[in-house]
Amino acid sequence: MNERVVIVGGTSGIGLATARHQLGEGRDVVVTGRNPERLRAALDELAALSGTLSTSGAPGTSGAPGIPGASGAPGEVSGAVVDAQDEAATQEFFAGLGRVDHVVVAATGSTAAGPFRSVTTDALRQATEGKLIAHSLTARAALDVLSPTGSITFVTAASAGAAMPGTAGLAAANASVAAMVPVLAVELAPIRFNAVSPGIVDTPWWDWMDADAKAETFAAYAKSTPAGRCGHPEDIADAISFLLGNSFTTGVVLTVDGGARLASGA
């Protein structure tokens, strides 16, 4: 029986890249997202990929529970519309899954970016709910169905320790997630808890910026890093795959930032 990985926030960016990577590793994949259209598009893409992999001996495809037109039968690719900030919906989703081997939480929320004096209380609350609350609710809901030798991997961000002006709210939300990792790794052992902490990665998360500002930000970051570029979602998906697969790794927040922390002296 294949291992089964649930990717919360798996319909775009790092989450979707992780789903693709896990299919390539031969794991069964369940993805969730808040938007039904994006979920359908992600499932169509993953089903096509899984079908391609099956021609060389990798797992085949299946329907997606909760999505119109899908069979809902057990299989290698499935998904459901779930808001990770909705405690009841998240609990109901995991309770109906059966056995799960790994959970990846790639949920995102409000940026709460901007000069500290201008960041509103509502923006801070939204950032906290989209990151800390979503990750916490997901991890708690998963515990009852998670294999005792399984793992939970959070996606935080390098902003948590980068000391970049204008990111205090964003840094706080991400740092709170990172802070849980070593505590939960000890408290809930032998379940493994880890996190990946990406630098700037070219994903739809950045669509809140206009095109010129985004291009300027990306160019400056690429110039400042030893790697000489911004990250791709696949870079982070590869790091997550390591955290899922290495049974001797727990309590780790793995920074994947192209060496930006070295250039900044952090």
C-alpha positions as CSV (number, residue, x, y, z in Angstrom):
1,M,0.0,0.0,0.0
2,N,1.3,3.4,-1.0
3,E,1.9,6.1,1.7
4,R,-0.7,8.7,1.7
5,V,0.1,12.4,2.0
6,V,-2.5,15.2,2.6
7,I,-1.5,18.7,1.3
8,V,-3.6,21.5,2.9
9,G,-3.4,24.5,0.6
10,G,-2.4,22.2,-2.3
11,T,-4.0,23.9,-5.2
12,S,-1.3,26.4,-6.2
13,G,2.3,27.5,-5.6
14,I,4.3,25.4,-3.2
15,G,1.4,23.2,-2.2
16,L,0.6,22.2,-5.8
17,A,4.3,21.7,-6.6
18,T,4.5,19.4,-3.5
19,A,1.6,17.4,-4.7
20,R,3.3,16.9,-8.1
21,H,6.5,15.9,-6.4
22,Q,4.8,13.4,-4.1
23,L,3.0,11.7,-7.0
24,G,6.4,11.3,-8.6
25,E,7.6,9.7,-5.4
26,G,4.8,7.1,-5.6
27,R,2.7,8.4,-2.8
28,D,-1.1,8.8,-2.9
29,V,-2.0,12.5,-2.7
30,V,-5.0,14.3,-1.2
31,V,-5.1,18.1,-1.8
32,T,-7.4,20.7,-0.3
33,G,-8.2,24.3,-1.0
34,R,-10.8,26.9,-0.4
35,N,-11.6,27.7,-4.0
36,P,-13.6,25.0,-5.9
37,E,-12.4,26.2,-9.3
38,R,-8.7,26.2,-8.4
39,L,-9.2,22.8,-6.7
40,R,-10.7,21.3,-9.9
41,A,-7.9,22.8,-12.0
42,A,-5.3,21.3,-9.6
43,L,-6.9,17.9,-9.6
44,D,-7.1,17.9,-13.4
45,E,-3.4,18.7,-13.6
46,L,-2.5,16.1,-11.0
47,A,-4.7,13.4,-12.6
48,A,-3.0,14.0,-15.9
49,L,0.4,13.8,-14.3
50,S,-0.6,10.6,-12.5
51,G,-1.8,9.1,-15.7
52,T,1.5,9.9,-17.3
53,L,3.4,8.4,-14.4
54,S,1.3,5.2,-14.6
55,T,2.6,4.5,-18.1
56,S,6.0,3.9,-16.5
57,G,4.7,1.9,-13.6
58,A,3.7,4.7,-11.2
59,P,0.3,4.8,-9.6
60,G,-2.8,5.6,-11.7
61,T,-5.5,8.2,-11.2
62,S,-8.8,8.4,-9.4
63,G,-11.7,10.7,-8.7
64,A,-11.8,13.5,-6.1
65,P,-14.3,13.3,-3.2
66,G,-16.4,16.4,-2.9
67,I,-15.9,17.6,-6.5
68,P,-18.7,17.4,-9.0
69,G,-18.3,14.7,-11.6
70,A,-15.7,12.7,-9.6
71,S,-16.3,9.1,-8.6
72,G,-15.1,9.6,-5.0
73,A,-13.5,6.1,-5.1
74,P,-10.2,5.5,-3.3
75,G,-7.2,6.3,-5.5
76,E,-3.9,8.1,-5.9
77,V,-5.2,11.6,-6.6
78,S,-8.1,13.1,-4.7
79,G,-9.2,16.3,-3.0
80,A,-11.8,18.4,-1.2
81,V,-12.9,22.0,-0.7
82,V,-11.8,22.8,2.9
83,D,-11.1,26.1,4.6
84,A,-8.1,25.5,6.9
85,Q,-9.4,28.3,9.1
86,D,-12.7,26.5,9.7
87,E,-12.2,24.2,12.7
88,A,-15.4,22.1,12.2
89,A,-14.8,21.6,8.5
90,T,-11.2,20.7,9.0
91,Q,-12.1,18.1,11.7
92,E,-14.8,16.6,9.5
93,F,-12.5,16.4,6.6
94,F,-9.8,14.5,8.4
95,A,-12.3,12.3,10.3
96,G,-13.5,11.0,6.9
97,L,-10.1,10.2,5.5
98,G,-9.0,7.1,7.2
99,R,-5.3,6.4,7.5
100,V,-2.9,9.3,6.7
101,D,0.9,9.0,6.7
102,H,2.0,12.6,6.2
103,V,0.4,16.0,6.3
104,V,1.8,19.2,4.7
105,V,0.3,22.5,5.6
106,A,0.9,25.1,2.9
107,A,-2.1,27.3,3.8
108,T,-1.5,31.1,3.5
109,G,-3.4,34.2,4.5
110,S,-3.2,37.9,4.6
111,T,0.3,39.4,4.2
112,A,0.0,42.1,7.0
113,A,2.9,43.7,5.1
114,G,3.7,47.4,5.2
115,P,5.3,49.9,7.6
116,F,4.5,48.9,11.1
117,R,2.7,52.2,11.9
118,S,0.2,51.5,9.1
119,V,-0.5,47.8,9.6
120,T,-4.0,47.5,10.9
121,T,-5.2,45.3,13.8
122,D,-7.5,43.5,11.4
123,A,-4.6,42.8,9.0
124,L,-2.7,41.3,11.9
125,R,-5.6,39.2,13.0
126,Q,-6.1,37.9,9.4
127,A,-2.4,37.1,9.1
128,T,-2.5,35.1,12.4
129,E,-5.7,33.3,11.4
130,G,-4.3,32.4,8.0
131,K,-1.0,31.1,9.3
132,L,-0.9,30.2,13.0
133,I,-4.5,29.3,13.4
134,A,-4.8,27.4,10.1
135,H,-1.6,25.4,10.8
136,S,-2.7,24.6,14.4
137,L,-6.2,23.5,13.5
138,T,-4.9,21.3,10.7
139,A,-2.3,19.6,12.9
140,R,-4.8,18.9,15.7
141,A,-7.4,17.6,13.3
142,A,-4.9,15.3,11.7
143,L,-3.6,13.6,14.8
144,D,-6.4,11.1,15.2
145,V,-5.9,9.6,11.7
146,L,-2.1,10.1,11.4
147,S,0.2,7.1,11.4
148,P,2.3,7.0,14.6
149,T,5.4,6.9,12.4
150,G,4.0,9.7,10.2
151,S,4.9,13.4,10.0
152,I,3.4,16.9,9.8
153,T,5.3,19.5,7.9
154,F,4.5,23.2,8.1
155,V,5.4,25.9,5.5
156,T,6.5,29.1,7.2
157,A,8.8,31.7,5.6
158,A,12.3,33.2,6.0
159,S,10.7,36.5,6.8
160,A,10.3,35.2,10.3
161,G,14.0,35.9,10.9
162,A,15.1,38.2,8.1
163,A,14.6,41.6,9.8
164,M,13.3,43.2,6.7
165,P,11.6,46.6,7.3
166,G,7.9,46.5,6.4
167,T,7.4,42.8,7.3
168,A,6.9,42.9,11.0
169,G,3.3,41.5,10.8
170,L,4.3,38.9,8.3
171,A,7.4,37.9,10.3
172,A,5.4,37.5,13.4
173,A,2.8,35.2,11.8
174,N,5.5,33.0,10.3
175,A,7.7,32.9,13.4
176,S,4.7,31.7,15.4
177,V,4.4,28.7,13.2
178,A,8.1,28.0,13.3
179,A,8.1,28.2,17.1
180,M,5.7,25.4,17.4
181,V,7.9,22.9,15.5
182,P,10.4,21.9,18.2
183,V,7.8,21.9,20.9
184,L,5.4,19.6,19.0
185,A,8.3,17.3,17.9
186,V,8.9,16.5,21.6
187,E,5.3,16.7,22.9
188,L,3.8,14.5,20.2
189,A,6.7,12.1,19.5
190,P,7.1,9.7,17.7
191,I,5.1,11.7,15.2
192,R,7.7,13.9,13.4
193,F,7.1,17.7,13.1
194,N,9.2,19.8,10.8
195,A,8.9,23.0,8.8
196,V,10.3,24.4,5.6
197,S,11.2,28.1,5.6
198,P,11.3,29.5,2.0
199,G,12.9,32.7,0.9
200,I,11.3,34.6,-2.0
201,V,9.6,32.0,-4.2
202,D,7.8,32.9,-7.5
203,T,4.3,31.8,-6.6
204,P,0.8,33.4,-6.9
205,W,1.2,34.6,-3.3
206,W,3.0,37.6,-4.8
207,D,0.1,38.7,-7.0
208,W,-0.9,41.3,-4.4
209,M,2.0,43.4,-5.8
210,D,1.8,45.2,-9.1
211,A,3.9,43.8,-11.9
212,D,6.7,46.4,-11.7
213,A,7.1,46.2,-7.9
214,K,7.2,42.4,-8.1
215,A,9.8,42.5,-10.8
216,E,11.9,45.0,-8.8
217,T,11.6,42.9,-5.6
218,F,12.5,39.7,-7.3
219,A,15.5,41.2,-9.2
220,A,16.9,42.7,-6.0
221,Y,16.5,39.4,-4.1
222,A,18.1,37.4,-6.9
223,K,21.1,39.8,-6.9
224,S,21.6,39.5,-3.2
225,T,21.6,35.7,-2.9
226,P,24.6,33.4,-3.5
227,A,22.3,31.3,-5.6
228,G,21.7,34.2,-7.9
229,R,18.0,33.7,-8.4
230,C,14.6,33.6,-6.7
231,G,13.2,30.3,-5.7
232,H,10.8,28.1,-7.7
233,P,8.0,26.1,-6.0
234,E,9.7,23.0,-7.0
235,D,12.8,23.9,-4.9
236,I,10.6,24.0,-1.8
237,A,8.7,20.8,-2.8
238,D,12.0,19.0,-3.0
239,A,12.9,20.1,0.5
240,I,9.5,19.0,1.8
241,S,10.0,15.6,0.2
242,F,13.2,15.2,2.2
243,L,11.4,16.1,5.5
244,L,8.7,13.6,4.7
245,G,11.0,10.8,3.8
246,N,13.8,11.1,6.4
247,S,12.6,9.3,9.5
248,F,15.5,10.6,11.5
249,T,14.6,14.2,11.0
250,T,12.3,16.0,13.4
251,G,12.0,19.3,15.1
252,V,13.8,21.0,12.2
253,V,12.9,24.3,10.5
254,L,14.7,23.9,7.2
255,T,15.6,27.3,5.5
256,V,15.5,27.2,1.7
257,D,16.3,30.7,0.6
258,G,19.2,30.5,-1.9
259,G,21.6,31.6,0.8
260,A,19.9,35.0,1.4
261,R,20.5,34.7,5.1
262,L,24.2,34.5,4.5
263,A,24.3,37.6,2.3
264,S,22.4,39.5,5.0
265,G,24.6,38.2,7.8
266,A,21.5,36.8,9.7
